[in-house]
Amino acid sequence: MTNGGEKIGVPECDEFIAKYDACVSKKVPEAARAQYRNVLEQWRESWRKLAANPQGRATLASACKQAAQQAATLKTYGCAF
């Protein structure tokens, strides 16, 4: 269901998505993975739409950095962003 190979085109977002996806796939218990993957897919879809617009693209780096800070709950699984 994930589009893991598709990049957003903004380094901060692509790096965050790769780290988040790796964390969820390798460290989050199977029972909790669907919830995290749904959030990841929502981010991907939203960020792709923003990246398609020059004005939206300009805000993406900070939006992705903020998402990385909010993903701190995954630190309980041993993940770092």
PyMOL Python script that loads the backbone (N, CA, C, O; Angstrom):
from pymol import cmd

cmd.read_pdbstr("""\
ATOM      1  N   MET A   1       0.818  -1.188   0.000  1.00  0.00           N
ATOM      2  CA  MET A   1       0.000   0.000   0.000  1.00  0.00           C
ATOM      3  C   MET A   1       0.869   1.262   0.000  1.00  0.00           C
ATOM      4  O   MET A   1       0.438   2.305  -0.492  1.00  0.00           O
ATOM      5  N   THR A   2       2.101   1.179   0.551  1.00  0.00           N
ATOM      6  CA  THR A   2       2.942   2.361   0.581  1.00  0.00           C
ATOM      7  C   THR A   2       3.599   2.590  -0.759  1.00  0.00           C
ATOM      8  O   THR A   2       3.828   1.656  -1.528  1.00  0.00           O
ATOM      9  N   ASN A   3       3.898   3.843  -1.024  1.00  0.00           N
ATOM     10  CA  ASN A   3       4.601   4.224  -2.241  1.00  0.00           C
ATOM     11  C   ASN A   3       6.025   4.568  -1.859  1.00  0.00           C
ATOM     12  O   ASN A   3       6.489   5.678  -2.118  1.00  0.00           O
ATOM     13  N   GLY A   4       6.722   3.629  -1.249  1.00  0.00           N
ATOM     14  CA  GLY A   4       8.029   3.858  -0.682  1.00  0.00           C
ATOM     15  C   GLY A   4       9.059   4.425  -1.630  1.00  0.00           C
ATOM     16  O   GLY A   4       9.950   5.149  -1.187  1.00  0.00           O
ATOM     17  N   GLY A   5       8.977   4.128  -2.917  1.00  0.00           N
ATOM     18  CA  GLY A   5       9.968   4.605  -3.842  1.00  0.00           C
ATOM     19  C   GLY A   5       9.727   6.023  -4.320  1.00  0.00           C
ATOM     20  O   GLY A   5      10.633   6.647  -4.873  1.00  0.00           O
ATOM     21  N   GLU A   6       8.544   6.540  -4.124  1.00  0.00           N
ATOM     22  CA  GLU A   6       8.214   7.871  -4.619  1.00  0.00           C
ATOM     23  C   GLU A   6       8.702   8.937  -3.661  1.00  0.00           C
ATOM     24  O   GLU A   6       8.356   8.939  -2.480  1.00  0.00           O
ATOM     25  N   LYS A   7       9.509   9.840  -4.184  1.00  0.00           N
ATOM     26  CA  LYS A   7      10.065  10.922  -3.374  1.00  0.00           C
ATOM     27  C   LYS A   7       9.173  12.156  -3.469  1.00  0.00           C
ATOM     28  O   LYS A   7       8.440  12.346  -4.439  1.00  0.00           O
ATOM     29  N   ILE A   8       9.257  12.971  -2.450  1.00  0.00           N
ATOM     30  CA  ILE A   8       8.535  14.240  -2.432  1.00  0.00           C
ATOM     31  C   ILE A   8       9.310  15.259  -3.262  1.00  0.00           C
ATOM     32  O   ILE A   8       8.720  16.105  -3.934  1.00  0.00           O
ATOM     33  N   GLY A   9      10.642  15.166  -3.208  1.00  0.00           N
ATOM     34  CA  GLY A   9      11.480  16.108  -3.932  1.00  0.00           C
ATOM     35  C   GLY A   9      12.009  17.228  -3.060  1.00  0.00           C
ATOM     36  O   GLY A   9      12.633  18.166  -3.556  1.00  0.00           O
ATOM     37  N   VAL A  10      11.763  17.133  -1.768  1.00  0.00           N
ATOM     38  CA  VAL A  10      12.284  18.080  -0.787  1.00  0.00           C
ATOM     39  C   VAL A  10      13.124  17.243   0.183  1.00  0.00           C
ATOM     40  O   VAL A  10      12.585  16.383   0.879  1.00  0.00           O
ATOM     41  N   PRO A  11      14.444  17.488   0.235  1.00  0.00           N
ATOM     42  CA  PRO A  11      15.327  16.614   1.026  1.00  0.00           C
ATOM     43  C   PRO A  11      14.865  16.365   2.462  1.00  0.00           C
ATOM     44  O   PRO A  11      14.931  15.231   2.938  1.00  0.00           O
ATOM     45  N   GLU A  12      14.400  17.401   3.159  1.00  0.00           N
ATOM     46  CA  GLU A  12      13.951  17.227   4.551  1.00  0.00           C
ATOM     47  C   GLU A  12      12.779  16.255   4.635  1.00  0.00           C
ATOM     48  O   GLU A  12      12.686  15.470   5.579  1.00  0.00           O
ATOM     49  N   CYS A  13      11.898  16.306   3.663  1.00  0.00           N
ATOM     50  CA  CYS A  13      10.727  15.412   3.663  1.00  0.00           C
ATOM     51  C   CYS A  13      11.124  13.993   3.280  1.00  0.00           C
ATOM     52  O   CYS A  13      10.703  13.027   3.916  1.00  0.00           O
ATOM     53  N   ASP A  14      11.935  13.876   2.237  1.00  0.00           N
ATOM     54  CA  ASP A  14      12.344  12.543   1.786  1.00  0.00           C
ATOM     55  C   ASP A  14      13.131  11.817   2.870  1.00  0.00           C
ATOM     56  O   ASP A  14      12.946  10.618   3.080  1.00  0.00           O
ATOM     57  N   GLU A  15      14.010  12.545   3.559  1.00  0.00           N
ATOM     58  CA  GLU A  15      14.799  11.941   4.633  1.00  0.00           C
ATOM     59  C   GLU A  15      13.901  11.524   5.796  1.00  0.00           C
ATOM     60  O   GLU A  15      14.044  10.425   6.332  1.00  0.00           O
ATOM     61  N   PHE A  16      12.989  12.391   6.178  1.00  0.00           N
ATOM     62  CA  PHE A  16      12.082  12.066   7.278  1.00  0.00           C
ATOM     63  C   PHE A  16      11.223  10.848   6.937  1.00  0.00           C
ATOM     64  O   PHE A  16      11.084   9.939   7.755  1.00  0.00           O
ATOM     65  N   ILE A  17      10.652  10.826   5.745  1.00  0.00           N
ATOM     66  CA  ILE A  17       9.803   9.699   5.345  1.00  0.00           C
ATOM     67  C   ILE A  17      10.590   8.398   5.351  1.00  0.00           C
ATOM     68  O   ILE A  17      10.084   7.371   5.804  1.00  0.00           O
ATOM     69  N   ALA A  18      11.816   8.429   4.856  1.00  0.00           N
ATOM     70  CA  ALA A  18      12.637   7.212   4.837  1.00  0.00           C
ATOM     71  C   ALA A  18      12.907   6.715   6.257  1.00  0.00           C
ATOM     72  O   ALA A  18      12.803   5.519   6.529  1.00  0.00           O
ATOM     73  N   LYS A  19      13.253   7.629   7.156  1.00  0.00           N
ATOM     74  CA  LYS A  19      13.530   7.238   8.544  1.00  0.00           C
ATOM     75  C   LYS A  19      12.265   6.739   9.241  1.00  0.00           C
ATOM     76  O   LYS A  19      12.298   5.739   9.958  1.00  0.00           O
ATOM     77  N   TYR A  20      11.169   7.427   9.030  1.00  0.00           N
ATOM     78  CA  TYR A  20       9.893   7.052   9.660  1.00  0.00           C
ATOM     79  C   TYR A  20       9.457   5.673   9.167  1.00  0.00           C
ATOM     80  O   TYR A  20       9.056   4.820   9.959  1.00  0.00           O
ATOM     81  N   ASP A  21       9.539   5.465   7.864  1.00  0.00           N
ATOM     82  CA  ASP A  21       9.133   4.186   7.278  1.00  0.00           C
ATOM     83  C   ASP A  21      10.009   3.049   7.802  1.00  0.00           C
ATOM     84  O   ASP A  21       9.502   1.980   8.140  1.00  0.00           O
ATOM     85  N   ALA A  22      11.324   3.279   7.871  1.00  0.00           N
ATOM     86  CA  ALA A  22      12.238   2.253   8.376  1.00  0.00           C
ATOM     87  C   ALA A  22      11.939   1.936   9.837  1.00  0.00           C
ATOM     88  O   ALA A  22      11.948   0.773  10.241  1.00  0.00           O
ATOM     89  N   CYS A  23      11.676   2.966  10.622  1.00  0.00           N
ATOM     90  CA  CYS A  23      11.354   2.763  12.039  1.00  0.00           C
ATOM     91  C   CYS A  23      10.093   1.924  12.191  1.00  0.00           C
ATOM     92  O   CYS A  23      10.074   0.942  12.933  1.00  0.00           O
ATOM     93  N   VAL A  24       9.053   2.315  11.491  1.00  0.00           N
ATOM     94  CA  VAL A  24       7.776   1.605  11.605  1.00  0.00           C
ATOM     95  C   VAL A  24       7.930   0.156  11.133  1.00  0.00           C
ATOM     96  O   VAL A  24       7.404  -0.763  11.761  1.00  0.00           O
ATOM     97  N   SER A  25       8.641  -0.041  10.047  1.00  0.00           N
ATOM     98  CA  SER A  25       8.797  -1.389   9.484  1.00  0.00           C
ATOM     99  C   SER A  25       9.640  -2.311  10.362  1.00  0.00           C
ATOM    100  O   SER A  25       9.384  -3.513  10.430  1.00  0.00           O
ATOM    101  N   LYS A  26      10.643  -1.751  11.031  1.00  0.00           N
ATOM    102  CA  LYS A  26      11.594  -2.595  11.763  1.00  0.00           C
ATOM    103  C   LYS A  26      11.408  -2.614  13.269  1.00  0.00           C
ATOM    104  O   LYS A  26      11.755  -3.604  13.913  1.00  0.00           O
ATOM    105  N   LYS A  27      10.869  -1.547  13.850  1.00  0.00           N
ATOM    106  CA  LYS A  27      10.875  -1.456  15.309  1.00  0.00           C
ATOM    107  C   LYS A  27       9.504  -1.402  15.966  1.00  0.00           C
ATOM    108  O   LYS A  27       9.365  -1.771  17.132  1.00  0.00           O
ATOM    109  N   VAL A  28       8.503  -0.954  15.246  1.00  0.00           N
ATOM    110  CA  VAL A  28       7.169  -0.839  15.841  1.00  0.00           C
ATOM    111  C   VAL A  28       6.493  -2.218  15.805  1.00  0.00           C
ATOM    112  O   VAL A  28       6.516  -2.884  14.771  1.00  0.00           O
ATOM    113  N   PRO A  29       5.900  -2.646  16.910  1.00  0.00           N
ATOM    114  CA  PRO A  29       5.205  -3.941  16.933  1.00  0.00           C
ATOM    115  C   PRO A  29       4.116  -4.001  15.847  1.00  0.00           C
ATOM    116  O   PRO A  29       3.458  -3.004  15.551  1.00  0.00           O
ATOM    117  N   GLU A  30       3.952  -5.151  15.286  1.00  0.00           N
ATOM    118  CA  GLU A  30       3.003  -5.363  14.183  1.00  0.00           C
ATOM    119  C   GLU A  30       1.609  -4.819  14.501  1.00  0.00           C
ATOM    120  O   GLU A  30       0.946  -4.255  13.630  1.00  0.00           O
ATOM    121  N   ALA A  31       1.175  -4.986  15.728  1.00  0.00           N
ATOM    122  CA  ALA A  31      -0.172  -4.551  16.114  1.00  0.00           C
ATOM    123  C   ALA A  31      -0.359  -3.037  15.992  1.00  0.00           C
ATOM    124  O   ALA A  31      -1.484  -2.568  15.820  1.00  0.00           O
ATOM    125  N   ALA A  32       0.722  -2.274  16.079  1.00  0.00           N
ATOM    126  CA  ALA A  32       0.616  -0.818  16.037  1.00  0.00           C
ATOM    127  C   ALA A  32       1.017  -0.222  14.686  1.00  0.00           C
ATOM    128  O   ALA A  32       0.833   0.976  14.470  1.00  0.00           O
ATOM    129  N   ARG A  33       1.550  -1.015  13.791  1.00  0.00           N
ATOM    130  CA  ARG A  33       2.088  -0.499  12.527  1.00  0.00           C
ATOM    131  C   ARG A  33       1.066   0.185  11.636  1.00  0.00           C
ATOM    132  O   ARG A  33       1.371   1.213  11.032  1.00  0.00           O
ATOM    133  N   ALA A  34      -0.136  -0.360  11.542  1.00  0.00           N
ATOM    134  CA  ALA A  34      -1.141   0.194  10.623  1.00  0.00           C
ATOM    135  C   ALA A  34      -1.420   1.657  10.943  1.00  0.00           C
ATOM    136  O   ALA A  34      -1.535   2.480  10.035  1.00  0.00           O
ATOM    137  N   GLN A  35      -1.528   1.979  12.205  1.00  0.00           N
ATOM    138  CA  GLN A  35      -1.798   3.351  12.632  1.00  0.00           C
ATOM    139  C   GLN A  35      -0.688   4.283  12.133  1.00  0.00           C
ATOM    140  O   GLN A  35      -0.980   5.346  11.585  1.00  0.00           O
ATOM    141  N   TYR A  36       0.560   3.903  12.313  1.00  0.00           N
ATOM    142  CA  TYR A  36       1.686   4.743  11.897  1.00  0.00           C
ATOM    143  C   TYR A  36       1.792   4.822  10.379  1.00  0.00           C
ATOM    144  O   TYR A  36       2.125   5.874   9.832  1.00  0.00           O
ATOM    145  N   ARG A  37       1.514   3.726   9.703  1.00  0.00           N
ATOM    146  CA  ARG A  37       1.567   3.742   8.240  1.00  0.00           C
ATOM    147  C   ARG A  37       0.476   4.632   7.647  1.00  0.00           C
ATOM    148  O   ARG A  37       0.700   5.293   6.633  1.00  0.00           O
ATOM    149  N   ASN A  38      -0.694   4.652   8.267  1.00  0.00           N
ATOM    150  CA  ASN A  38      -1.766   5.540   7.795  1.00  0.00           C
ATOM    151  C   ASN A  38      -1.343   6.998   7.892  1.00  0.00           C
ATOM    152  O   ASN A  38      -1.586   7.777   6.970  1.00  0.00           O
ATOM    153  N   VAL A  39      -0.718   7.368   8.990  1.00  0.00           N
ATOM    154  CA  VAL A  39      -0.221   8.736   9.155  1.00  0.00           C
ATOM    155  C   VAL A  39       0.829   9.036   8.088  1.00  0.00           C
ATOM    156  O   VAL A  39       0.822  10.115   7.494  1.00  0.00           O
ATOM    157  N   LEU A  40       1.718   8.097   7.846  1.00  0.00           N
ATOM    158  CA  LEU A  40       2.759   8.290   6.837  1.00  0.00           C
ATOM    159  C   LEU A  40       2.166   8.510   5.450  1.00  0.00           C
ATOM    160  O   LEU A  40       2.630   9.375   4.706  1.00  0.00           O
ATOM    161  N   GLU A  41       1.154   7.742   5.102  1.00  0.00           N
ATOM    162  CA  GLU A  41       0.521   7.895   3.795  1.00  0.00           C
ATOM    163  C   GLU A  41      -0.192   9.247   3.674  1.00  0.00           C
ATOM    164  O   GLU A  41      -0.193   9.860   2.607  1.00  0.00           O
ATOM    165  N   GLN A  42      -0.792   9.702   4.762  1.00  0.00           N
ATOM    166  CA  GLN A  42      -1.440  11.021   4.743  1.00  0.00           C
ATOM    167  C   GLN A  42      -0.404  12.110   4.513  1.00  0.00           C
ATOM    168  O   GLN A  42      -0.635  13.031   3.730  1.00  0.00           O
ATOM    169  N   TRP A  43       0.742  12.011   5.194  1.00  0.00           N
ATOM    170  CA  TRP A  43       1.817  12.980   4.987  1.00  0.00           C
ATOM    171  C   TRP A  43       2.287  12.953   3.537  1.00  0.00           C
ATOM    172  O   TRP A  43       2.409  13.995   2.892  1.00  0.00           O
ATOM    173  N   ARG A  44       2.548  11.757   3.036  1.00  0.00           N
ATOM    174  CA  ARG A  44       3.037  11.637   1.656  1.00  0.00           C
ATOM    175  C   ARG A  44       2.101  12.316   0.664  1.00  0.00           C
ATOM    176  O   ARG A  44       2.528  13.099  -0.184  1.00  0.00           O
ATOM    177  N   GLU A  45       0.829  12.001   0.789  1.00  0.00           N
ATOM    178  CA  GLU A  45      -0.159  12.555  -0.143  1.00  0.00           C
ATOM    179  C   GLU A  45      -0.222  14.077  -0.030  1.00  0.00           C
ATOM    180  O   GLU A  45      -0.205  14.784  -1.037  1.00  0.00           O
ATOM    181  N   SER A  46      -0.294  14.562   1.182  1.00  0.00           N
ATOM    182  CA  SER A  46      -0.366  16.002   1.416  1.00  0.00           C
ATOM    183  C   SER A  46       0.894  16.704   0.925  1.00  0.00           C
ATOM    184  O   SER A  46       0.813  17.745   0.273  1.00  0.00           O
ATOM    185  N   TRP A  47       2.040  16.148   1.232  1.00  0.00           N
ATOM    186  CA  TRP A  47       3.301  16.779   0.853  1.00  0.00           C
ATOM    187  C   TRP A  47       3.529  16.738  -0.649  1.00  0.00           C
ATOM    188  O   TRP A  47       4.101  17.670  -1.216  1.00  0.00           O
ATOM    189  N   ARG A  48       3.090  15.672  -1.297  1.00  0.00           N
ATOM    190  CA  ARG A  48       3.214  15.626  -2.765  1.00  0.00           C
ATOM    191  C   ARG A  48       2.398  16.741  -3.408  1.00  0.00           C
ATOM    192  O   ARG A  48       2.846  17.389  -4.355  1.00  0.00           O
ATOM    193  N   LYS A  49       1.199  16.954  -2.884  1.00  0.00           N
ATOM    194  CA  LYS A  49       0.339  18.027  -3.416  1.00  0.00           C
ATOM    195  C   LYS A  49       0.995  19.388  -3.200  1.00  0.00           C
ATOM    196  O   LYS A  49       0.986  20.229  -4.099  1.00  0.00           O
ATOM    197  N   LEU A  50       1.554  19.606  -2.032  1.00  0.00           N
ATOM    198  CA  LEU A  50       2.229  20.874  -1.754  1.00  0.00           C
ATOM    199  C   LEU A  50       3.455  21.049  -2.643  1.00  0.00           C
ATOM    200  O   LEU A  50       3.724  22.153  -3.116  1.00  0.00           O
ATOM    201  N   ALA A  51       4.195  19.975  -2.873  1.00  0.00           N
ATOM    202  CA  ALA A  51       5.412  20.051  -3.680  1.00  0.00           C
ATOM    203  C   ALA A  51       5.108  20.401  -5.130  1.00  0.00           C
ATOM    204  O   ALA A  51       5.970  20.928  -5.833  1.00  0.00           O
ATOM    205  N   ALA A  52       3.900  20.117  -5.582  1.00  0.00           N
ATOM    206  CA  ALA A  52       3.519  20.400  -6.966  1.00  0.00           C
ATOM    207  C   ALA A  52       3.266  21.890  -7.192  1.00  0.00           C
ATOM    208  O   ALA A  52       3.179  22.337  -8.336  1.00  0.00           O
ATOM    209  N   ASN A  53       3.151  22.647  -6.125  1.00  0.00           N
ATOM    210  CA  ASN A  53       2.860  24.075  -6.189  1.00  0.00           C
ATOM    211  C   ASN A  53       4.071  24.839  -5.648  1.00  0.00           C
ATOM    212  O   ASN A  53       4.491  24.576  -4.521  1.00  0.00           O
ATOM    213  N   PRO A  54       4.646  25.776  -6.407  1.00  0.00           N
ATOM    214  CA  PRO A  54       5.839  26.500  -5.933  1.00  0.00           C
ATOM    215  C   PRO A  54       5.658  27.161  -4.566  1.00  0.00           C
ATOM    216  O   PRO A  54       6.586  27.159  -3.757  1.00  0.00           O
ATOM    217  N   GLN A  55       4.497  27.717  -4.301  1.00  0.00           N
ATOM    218  CA  GLN A  55       4.263  28.343  -2.992  1.00  0.00           C
ATOM    219  C   GLN A  55       4.211  27.297  -1.883  1.00  0.00           C
ATOM    220  O   GLN A  55       4.765  27.497  -0.802  1.00  0.00           O
ATOM    221  N   GLY A  56       3.546  26.193  -2.158  1.00  0.00           N
ATOM    222  CA  GLY A  56       3.476  25.111  -1.174  1.00  0.00           C
ATOM    223  C   GLY A  56       4.828  24.478  -0.951  1.00  0.00           C
ATOM    224  O   GLY A  56       5.191  24.155   0.180  1.00  0.00           O
ATOM    225  N   ARG A  57       5.574  24.300  -2.026  1.00  0.00           N
ATOM    226  CA  ARG A  57       6.904  23.692  -1.947  1.00  0.00           C
ATOM    227  C   ARG A  57       7.812  24.493  -1.015  1.00  0.00           C
ATOM    228  O   ARG A  57       8.641  23.917  -0.310  1.00  0.00           O
ATOM    229  N   ALA A  58       7.659  25.813  -1.010  1.00  0.00           N
ATOM    230  CA  ALA A  58       8.498  26.666  -0.181  1.00  0.00           C
ATOM    231  C   ALA A  58       8.276  26.417   1.313  1.00  0.00           C
ATOM    232  O   ALA A  58       9.164  26.692   2.120  1.00  0.00           O
ATOM    233  N   THR A  59       7.127  25.911   1.683  1.00  0.00           N
ATOM    234  CA  THR A  59       6.825  25.674   3.098  1.00  0.00           C
ATOM    235  C   THR A  59       7.122  24.243   3.543  1.00  0.00           C
ATOM    236  O   THR A  59       7.059  23.936   4.733  1.00  0.00           O
ATOM    237  N   LEU A  60       7.442  23.380   2.603  1.00  0.00           N
ATOM    238  CA  LEU A  60       7.574  21.960   2.936  1.00  0.00           C
ATOM    239  C   LEU A  60       8.731  21.625   3.857  1.00  0.00           C
ATOM    240  O   LEU A  60       8.570  20.800   4.757  1.00  0.00           O
ATOM    241  N   ALA A  61       9.887  22.231   3.665  1.00  0.00           N
ATOM    242  CA  ALA A  61      11.036  21.890   4.515  1.00  0.00           C
ATOM    243  C   ALA A  61      10.694  22.087   5.992  1.00  0.00           C
ATOM    244  O   ALA A  61      10.970  21.220   6.821  1.00  0.00           O
ATOM    245  N   SER A  62      10.090  23.233   6.313  1.00  0.00           N
ATOM    246  CA  SER A  62       9.749  23.473   7.722  1.00  0.00           C
ATOM    247  C   SER A  62       8.624  22.548   8.178  1.00  0.00           C
ATOM    248  O   SER A  62       8.623  22.111   9.329  1.00  0.00           O
ATOM    249  N   ALA A  63       7.677  22.242   7.312  1.00  0.00           N
ATOM    250  CA  ALA A  63       6.590  21.327   7.683  1.00  0.00           C
ATOM    251  C   ALA A  63       7.130  19.934   7.992  1.00  0.00           C
ATOM    252  O   ALA A  63       6.668  19.279   8.927  1.00  0.00           O
ATOM    253  N   CYS A  64       8.095  19.489   7.217  1.00  0.00           N
ATOM    254  CA  CYS A  64       8.661  18.156   7.437  1.00  0.00           C
ATOM    255  C   CYS A  64       9.522  18.120   8.694  1.00  0.00           C
ATOM    256  O   CYS A  64       9.541  17.116   9.405  1.00  0.00           O
ATOM    257  N   LYS A  65      10.230  19.203   8.968  1.00  0.00           N
ATOM    258  CA  LYS A  65      11.009  19.274  10.209  1.00  0.00           C
ATOM    259  C   LYS A  65      10.072  19.230  11.412  1.00  0.00           C
ATOM    260  O   LYS A  65      10.371  18.584  12.416  1.00  0.00           O
ATOM    261  N   GLN A  66       8.945  19.916  11.306  1.00  0.00           N
ATOM    262  CA  GLN A  66       7.970  19.921  12.390  1.00  0.00           C
ATOM    263  C   GLN A  66       7.381  18.517  12.586  1.00  0.00           C
ATOM    264  O   GLN A  66       7.182  18.078  13.718  1.00  0.00           O
ATOM    265  N   ALA A  67       7.108  17.824  11.492  1.00  0.00           N
ATOM    266  CA  ALA A  67       6.582  16.456  11.585  1.00  0.00           C
ATOM    267  C   ALA A  67       7.591  15.550  12.278  1.00  0.00           C
ATOM    268  O   ALA A  67       7.210  14.684  13.066  1.00  0.00           O
ATOM    269  N   ALA A  68       8.872  15.744  11.989  1.00  0.00           N
ATOM    270  CA  ALA A  68       9.913  14.938  12.635  1.00  0.00           C
ATOM    271  C   ALA A  68       9.911  15.181  14.144  1.00  0.00           C
ATOM    272  O   ALA A  68      10.102  14.245  14.921  1.00  0.00           O
ATOM    273  N   GLN A  69       9.699  16.407  14.556  1.00  0.00           N
ATOM    274  CA  GLN A  69       9.634  16.711  15.993  1.00  0.00           C
ATOM    275  C   GLN A  69       8.405  16.063  16.621  1.00  0.00           C
ATOM    276  O   GLN A  69       8.463  15.576  17.750  1.00  0.00           O
ATOM    277  N   GLN A  70       7.306  16.058  15.896  1.00  0.00           N
ATOM    278  CA  GLN A  70       6.075  15.465  16.419  1.00  0.00           C
ATOM    279  C   GLN A  70       6.150  13.940  16.462  1.00  0.00           C
ATOM    280  O   GLN A  70       5.406  13.300  17.205  1.00  0.00           O
ATOM    281  N   ALA A  71       7.043  13.366  15.673  1.00  0.00           N
ATOM    282  CA  ALA A  71       7.181  11.910  15.644  1.00  0.00           C
ATOM    283  C   ALA A  71       8.000  11.394  16.831  1.00  0.00           C
ATOM    284  O   ALA A  71       8.373  10.222  16.873  1.00  0.00           O
ATOM    285  N   ALA A  72       8.271  12.260  17.771  1.00  0.00           N
ATOM    286  CA  ALA A  72       9.064  11.884  18.925  1.00  0.00           C
ATOM    287  C   ALA A  72       8.463  10.700  19.687  1.00  0.00           C
ATOM    288  O   ALA A  72       9.179  10.005  20.408  1.00  0.00           O
ATOM    289  N   THR A  73       7.179  10.469  19.538  1.00  0.00           N
ATOM    290  CA  THR A  73       6.564   9.320  20.221  1.00  0.00           C
ATOM    291  C   THR A  73       7.181   8.009  19.764  1.00  0.00           C
ATOM    292  O   THR A  73       7.127   7.014  20.488  1.00  0.00           O
ATOM    293  N   LEU A  74       7.767   7.995  18.575  1.00  0.00           N
ATOM    294  CA  LEU A  74       8.398   6.763  18.082  1.00  0.00           C
ATOM    295  C   LEU A  74       9.733   6.498  18.775  1.00  0.00           C
ATOM    296  O   LEU A  74      10.300   5.416  18.620  1.00  0.00           O
ATOM    297  N   LYS A  75      10.240   7.459  19.529  1.00  0.00           N
ATOM    298  CA  LYS A  75      11.478   7.239  20.268  1.00  0.00           C
ATOM    299  C   LYS A  75      11.304   6.119  21.290  1.00  0.00           C
ATOM    300  O   LYS A  75      12.276   5.470  21.677  1.00  0.00           O
ATOM    301  N   THR A  76      10.072   5.893  21.722  1.00  0.00           N
ATOM    302  CA  THR A  76       9.835   4.798  22.666  1.00  0.00           C
ATOM    303  C   THR A  76      10.150   3.450  22.028  1.00  0.00           C
ATOM    304  O   THR A  76      10.361   2.463  22.732  1.00  0.00           O
ATOM    305  N   TYR A  77      10.183   3.404  20.691  1.00  0.00           N
ATOM    306  CA  TYR A  77      10.530   2.168  19.971  1.00  0.00           C
ATOM    307  C   TYR A  77      11.997   2.153  19.570  1.00  0.00           C
ATOM    308  O   TYR A  77      12.438   1.230  18.885  1.00  0.00           O
ATOM    309  N   GLY A  78      12.761   3.163  19.986  1.00  0.00           N
ATOM    310  CA  GLY A  78      14.177   3.218  19.653  1.00  0.00           C
ATOM    311  C   GLY A  78      14.478   3.906  18.349  1.00  0.00           C
ATOM    312  O   GLY A  78      15.535   3.666  17.766  1.00  0.00           O
ATOM    313  N   CYS A  79      13.595   4.747  17.871  1.00  0.00           N
ATOM    314  CA  CYS A  79      13.789   5.461  16.608  1.00  0.00           C
ATOM    315  C   CYS A  79      14.246   6.887  16.898  1.00  0.00           C
ATOM    316  O   CYS A  79      13.890   7.481  17.915  1.00  0.00           O
ATOM    317  N   ALA A  80      15.038   7.414  15.981  1.00  0.00           N
ATOM    318  CA  ALA A  80      15.498   8.801  16.101  1.00  0.00           C
ATOM    319  C   ALA A  80      15.257   9.531  14.799  1.00  0.00           C
ATOM    320  O   ALA A  80      15.382   8.947  13.723  1.00  0.00           O
ATOM    321  N   PHE A  81      14.911  10.811  14.888  1.00  0.00           N
ATOM    322  CA  PHE A  81      14.662  11.635  13.714  1.00  0.00           C
ATOM    323  C   PHE A  81      15.495  12.887  13.752  1.00  0.00           C
ATOM    324  O   PHE A  81      15.418  13.708  12.838  1.00  0.00           O
TER     325      PHE A  81
END
""", "prot")
cmd.dss("prot")
cmd.show_as("cartoon", "prot")
cmd.util.cbc("prot")
cmd.orient("prot")
